[in-house]
Amino acid sequence: LVVLADDAFTFLVSWEVMSLLSWALVLAHHRATGTQKAAYVYIVMAGFGTMALLLAFGLLVGAHGAYDFETIRAGVRSPVVAAIILILIVLGAGSKAGLAPLHVWLPLAHPAAPSHVSALMSGVMTKVALYGFIRVVFDLLGPLEWWMSPVVILLGAMTAVFGILNAMMENDIKRILAYSTIENIGVIFAALGLALAFRAFGMMTEAALAFPAALFHAFNHMLFKSLLFMGAGSVLNATGLRRLDDLGGLIHRMPMTSFLVLLGVMAISALPPLNGFASEWLIFQSILTSPALPQSGLQIIIPAAGALLALAAALAAACFVRLYGVGFLGRPRSEVAAGAHEVDRYSLAAMGILAALCIIAGVIPGIFLDAFTPAVSAML
């Protein structure tokens, strides 16, 4: 309903219903330790985000009071008002997506929620938040001044590094995946900020590289992160364990799950020929075109952000080599891990479909990039 909304009222009501339903899903195991705290933090952050969106749409609607997107799109706003709306949208959509420092709910809610709910929230719901950001900033708000784009670029790049550094220090599989979601959301926001910078100077060819790169990475993240959360759920079902130090040797006990998780780990580590490499390479290609920008400040800021994204990519590879090596290779480090068993064929089929899509999107990305053409044309 959020994606289908064509007026501010429907958008905000649907957004709040989405928050309440996901809060109920987080509370599914409400008797487990820490679940109620995680759900409480989540609903507080969701309320904060909705309040920011309400204020943003209030400024977008203005005195005329017409809520439909067509009228909002036709409005004229000063650069100061546009900057305030951008900040409010970053707060509102960023809190739902997991943008630092608004991420506090994410590493609590994902471990507390059932694994298939985590896959839904990380893979799909964070993308609805990205959609909300894109709909307002690229469509309803109109053209922005160039000096607003560095805020989005740097916030995204720093979020990416922050998320993956936290993931490297975790020992819980689902918390590692939750912090990795923060990293990938940062990468996507940095690419969207880059598209804003190019559009501000009328460089539509370069913008048409950065914008679909962000969309493609959002799509790819949905595939490989859902796969990995389902893999974590399979490990949890088979062993009852989430701590890496208690696992090990699962490749012998759960060979199919281990193979499918390996594909997910390779994709999220941006290794060719899988989809994570395809979208991250597009993002880095768009960063390499930034010296053509006529503004010297952006010529410094964007390569610096690119260096942060490159660091995040390298740390992500190290993080997931650790996760797979400690969790699946070697010898079992507990009796439960030694007695693990393969999961049912339905779980394997679900993971298998996502793994196949990760391969297809990496080998022939043009099919998916062509599918983004209408969105790119509409937004740019």
Number of C-alpha atoms within 10 A of each C-alpha: 13 20 13 9 16 14 17 21 14 16 19 19 15 17 23 17 13 16 21 16 11 22 20 14 19 26 21 17 15 17 9 10 10 14 20 18 15 24 25 17 17 25 17 12 21 23 18 17 24 24 16 21 25 18 16 24 23 15 18 26 19 15 8 9 12 14 19 15 19 12 15 24 15 11 15 13 16 8 13 10 15 22 17 14 24 22 17 22 26 28 24 27 26 26 27 30 30 27 29 21 13 21 22 16 22 27 22 22 30 27 22 27 25 19 22 18 20 28 27 17 24 26 23 20 19 24 21 19 23 23 18 24 23 20 15 20 21 19 16 19 22 17 17 20 16 16 14 18 22 20 14 21 28 22 20 30 29 21 29 32 25 20 27 28 19 18 28 18 11 17 17 19 24 28 23 24 28 29 25 28 28 29 30 29 30 31 31 28 28 32 32 28 27 30 29 29 29 26 23 19 15 14 15 14 12 21 26 19 21 29 28 25 27 26 24 26 25 24 20 27 26 23 27 28 27 28 27 26 28 26 28 23 24 24 26 18 16 20 20 13 19 20 16 19 14 18 25 22 22 27 21 18 19 18 15 17 23 23 15 21 24 20 22 29 24 22 27 27 23 22 17 15 17 28 32 29 22 24 27 26 16 20 27 18 15 22 24 13 17 20 14 13 17 11 14 10 11 21 16 12 15 24 17 15 22 22 15 20 26 17 15 25 23 14 18 26 19 14 23 22 16 14 22 19 15 22 27 27 16 14 16 23 16 15 11 15 23 17 12 21 18 20 17 10 11 9 15 17 11 14 25 20 13 23 24 15 16 28 19 16 24 23 15 14 17 12 11 16 16 11 12 16 13 9 12 17 9 9 16 17
